[in-house]
Amino acid sequence: MRINPKEFYIQNLNVLETNGKVINLYTKYGFEVEGVLRRDKILSDRSYYNTILMGRYSG
């Protein structure tokens, strides 16, 4: 199988770990967890949260 670079796309997104519904939705549409940024965000409650990196290939 030969891949044409003009028809090959990479889609990436970032989601906070606390947003489980959105993570499940993106997984349903073919996104996979590619990594985790540990203690990446600090929110108004002064707690640290991880950011989930997700991506998918299409073409």
Secondary structure, 3 states (H helix, E strand, C coil): CCCCHHHCEEEEEEEECCCHHHHHHHHHCCCEEEEEEEEEEECCCCCEEEEEEEEEEEC
